[in-house]
Amino acid sequence: MEDLIPGLTDDVARECLARVPFNAFPTLFSVCKLWRQELRDPRFHRLRKSTGNAQAVVVLVQSVPDFARYTGPQTLPYRLVIFEPATGVWSSLPPCPCLPHGLPLFCRLAAAGTELVVIGGWKHTKRATTDEVHVYDFVSGQWRRGSPLPSPLRSYFACAATHDSDEGCRNVYIAGGHDERKNALRSALAYDVAGDSWKPLPDMARERIECHGVTLRGKFLVLGWLCAEAFDAATGSWGPVEEAAGEEFYYSKTYVAREDGRLYRCLGREVMVQLEGGVWAKVAELPGEMRRARYAVAWEGKLMVMGFGHDYVFLANILDMKATTTRTTMAAATWKKVEVAPGYRGSVLGACCSLI
């Protein structure tokens, strides 16, 4: 039987491979069949997490930097940008070969394990809604075309991925939005990333447009104007989010779930966490230079909030939250300013975070 690394036991070889930075995965992937199989094995990625070698990667749908060539926000081409919190490095992912004009406007983005899924949006050339699905694989460093989004074509829908992707189950849920005639939709779908297939879900109780998706404690939450619903995959049914009743979800893109099973939000100038019983507790105030928060992502005790300052320049800050003392209180938190590299200060239309 061939060894992963000649002269080493496979356990030691895995420890070595697990310490390689995620951006070197495409190089490892091209070495040999055994390494390709190892990088595809969910146990390898669980090892990276358990040994502290998994790296947080923040992914943004962001406009290209050459603003002078375009006449308005709806004509700006968009790309995928990544930020590595551990190193402070900003970079762009390889462009999708099937999208020569950039990512579709208002596309939805979800992180499913080591892959990024881009769904729908408006084509730049025709301003027409697209059913295209594109998947970027951090392991191989390549794009592939996914199975098209089933009809009806929709825009402004909620989208979120499950958090158990290292177990081999990688699903992306979408719900609501409006069709090409601007009719609000109740329908929902699930995309199996590994199987490249869609399946219908039960309809929501009501139509929702301009909604935002969050995965919280195994449920897919769809947050809309003054209301929310949750899909429980275990029971295959929708239910109300009781603790959300009456809450303001207009800026729902700043709602994010963390691995501690809690929901966080940025409302006004306050960052808040939802404690047991649906009670919201203040965690911190936004940094003084940030005028408004627009997006937030979370990973392992950190919350990255993105928005713009008084001069409308893109800003980002990371909130470092200390260990929670009880299930009903939150300890102190501190901000760290993110230095945004030149060329990565364009408008943002989507964000997610992956632990690779």
Disulfide bonds with the S-S distance in Angstrom:
none
